[in-house]
Amino acid sequence: MTTAPDPSVVSSPPAAVGGSRVQWHQVPAVVRTGIEDQLGSTVVSAQSQPGGFSPGSADRVVLADGRRAFVKAVGMEVNPDSPPIHRRELAVTGALPDAGFSPRLLCGYDDGDWVALAFADVDGHSPRMPWRVEDLTRCLVALGEMAVRLSPSPLPDLPRLVEAVAGDFTRWDTLAADVPNDLDRWATERLPELAALGRDSLEAIDGVALVHSDVRADNLLLADDRVVVVDWPWASLGAPWVDSLTLVLNAAVFGEHDPEALLNRTPVLAAADPDAVTATVAGLAGYFSWQGRQPARPEMPTIRRFQLAQADACLRWLRVRLDGVPW
């Protein structure tokens, strides 16, 4: 038996939506003009897009010459953490190979405060929630093909994933030092084992493949002929199966899909070292269990519940892998 921090977290996980986006007309005129000048045409209409946690703008726009684009922009006063993320994405997407799995970067704008990116618009839609089997299968196949194409990484100078998450995937040690009263009972009883697995995860996720590192439904677009992965600021070097694993976790949260069944029919995951997969799930469980208990962020009102929902799914998955408990 387990106890959850909040029953609503398990029964009704929130969508990955921040809820407070800047609208296109609210972006400073100098930024809008800077993007329009590079695109060679003015924006005549803009439709704000949901999804994700950034409070910056995210708009599908129509230009005066009839072309379409997707533009995202954010400034320091909106959220001081976001411009560096956009800046990193600008650098990464400008260097990604043109292989159809990422949107084509048209131009970027950076005045030191506001950062904006414009991409060729993708005629597609996000997967419907809860996850449907047909959409999930398409996305897992696409991620497997992407892993093959990007192993080894065509951008060898990217940071290593293990360095980026070293402090995050060892959060079981942090939790063990001051155990929350509402921590899952099973996790509380297994803290030393989970902490050891979290430390092992740093070796497990290391590799030379280019990984997106943040694959979930709101970062995927289903087009007629392909699956497009968007939002690449966290691209790094890691194990080629990492992106498929995070998508399996997303499907467990939004749709109650059995992660072990998905793993077994996903070649890139089925070929991974089982101990490495278990350690990585433990590392994610520790991160989300700790992060979801941090102070609320008014500009991202659903993020803590979303993180706790992922923590719960990770812990359920760990019980499957460690104790043989059915999903």
Steps between C-alpha positions, in 0.01 A plus 500: 500500500614857435388843601501791261565861600164601353245259347416753230857483375458135412142501377509821298849611404512851355585561140846638427373853456642803677184705464631858475646559155592840362295576189660609172371858531657520847849425367691832476467665160877502448507121540207444267656732242837326535343163418287639219800667339687169492196314369457765231129550567271632772280288726132547417356247746627301796343210687644422842585133558445312827738245645822513695587705805672806354308823568645650181310536175443205266304586188416357164513807277389583149716745304381763255652301213298192595776300666452347843744472788518412867653771720591483868641789704572585860669778696660536840201678656272212400724237660875552555566126460348478152716719271814288560293190415379659174857611428627146541221365280591753232857369496398134499225514238720704269750212500267199486518292181209551261354151538132578540475413871536863618338822373710710261636816661426806287662771711575616851503826694701583812543851642642383831159522667243351263579186303277379218507209257303452179450155349335373186146414606431127530162395366427264785349465846602383843407143600154480655484439873467248650749329271347290223680182403534598135652841581729350762623233261576762232698710744700211646592381151607854405712537813667167425586617150625829640723316746660303217554814293652693792730228637771617519399864525566722197559776759779352715558821698162495675508466880471152644159413642660348808657835589171684452300271733764395752336701776147402394531124467658465846212670683425181697803592708344842565165346590662243729662778701159656573224254416170673408204388710295434188764302310373174353525229768667248269761758402562594863570136587738462202686832526855355520437279196338784303783737588756247374304451178480875452878524520528208255276684255774751425706229338194339344395804295847590376568454130590664170156530338330835455194491724220755530476436878144634542272285284134506599171550317511880486844486333376280215306585185329240282511594133358288219841361402718536810529567871672827588675556833497864615668702778866396495675717764601199710661304217802314633714188466360189662375145458295459180198355685448792741240682286296184448502435875367846584223457243404166654480678836277767345269230366483341846394833650253593227318184411613240754692312230708215644861621472645149499280398208606812311866439582487143371360605163734799454826367350731775625371450857482122484867497401607719792666353809209417737696622802567829322129546432409423863761742630378774267139458607620524862695815421193657339284392795732672744515817295124531458433402864726781616420760234124458536525598866678829435317833544228575248583717198213741426610541138481120459202406717472133401865398495526360854196272460634391162834410657336305784289308248821399323657403833204272574526334157874447543450339841229270365735403218780431745275266699438310178871470428627440853217303660314351205178680594265521199447845354 
